[in-house]
Amino acid sequence: MRQHIVIWTSQPRLAGALVELARLMGISYTIPHGRVTCSGNMLVVADPSTIESVKESCDRTLVIDTHTGSLITHLLDVVKAIRGRVYEAIVGIDVGFSRLAYVVLSAGAVIYSGFEPLDSQQLISSICIASKRHPELTVAIGSSPAILDRALGIMEMLEVCNTRVYLVDEYRSNRTPLLGIKGIERLGSDDLHAAAAIALRVYMNGHRRRGQH
């Protein structure tokens, strides 16, 4: 039976991310203007302020509290609710000289992307929270001689929270074809394209943990 998502949240940022996720996964969605009614194979995604108005007839509900966890965690929660498990969840990080570009891939799509300052702890914290909930999550960090120290620093912080982390040859990643990944065309920055290529390299020859050759 075809999946359908009912987006029932008062949080505009979350609603926008859920709409984009549904489009990328090829799943129909609705944003109701009144009380939610359920039928068939619907998944209602609500937040603590809207869940009370969901009728008891709705068997499949997912409550997302944006005040806890991270948006990466919440989007992976939705992927798991739809697909039954988290498929190939990878965060690719492109380490620049002034900022970090990152892309989150899952279920064959770019489900989230963004930028953070080099010294920001926000991305590290978000990934650690997500990997605790979803241990399948893997992180791929692009590395080259010019940025090796920065890449190793990020790797060390993520290893503290037991996240699976790989260093990926940034130059080889630049030649990785970005084929078959939904949402790639929406990435307007070369740095985000690089982060996506780094994420794809994690399952290919050439990635290595520190200490491996």
HELIX and SHEET records of a PDB file:
HELIX    1   1 PRO A   12  LEU A   24  1                                  13    
HELIX    2   2 ILE A   51  SER A   53  5                                   3    
HELIX    3   3 LEU A   71  ARG A   83  1                                  13    
HELIX    4   4 GLN A  122  ARG A  133  1                                  12    
HELIX    5   5 PRO A  145  ILE A  147  5                                   3    
HELIX    6   6 LEU A  148  VAL A  160  1                                  13    
HELIX    7   7 GLU A  170  SER A  173  1                                   4    
HELIX    8   8 ILE A  184  ARG A  186  5                                   3    
HELIX    9   9 ASP A  190  ARG A  201  1                                  12    
SHEET    1   A 4 SER A  28  THR A  30  0                                        
SHEET    2   A 4 HIS A   4  TRP A   8  1                                        
SHEET    3   A 4 MET A  42  ALA A  46  1                                        
SHEET    4   A 4 THR A  61  VAL A  63  1                                        
SHEET    1   B 5 ALA A 109  PRO A 117  0                                        
SHEET    2   B 5 ARG A  99  SER A 106 -1                                        
SHEET    3   B 5 ILE A  90  VAL A  95 -1                                        
SHEET    4   B 5 THR A 138  SER A 143  1                                        
SHEET    5   B 5 ARG A 164  ASP A 169  1                                        
END                                                                             
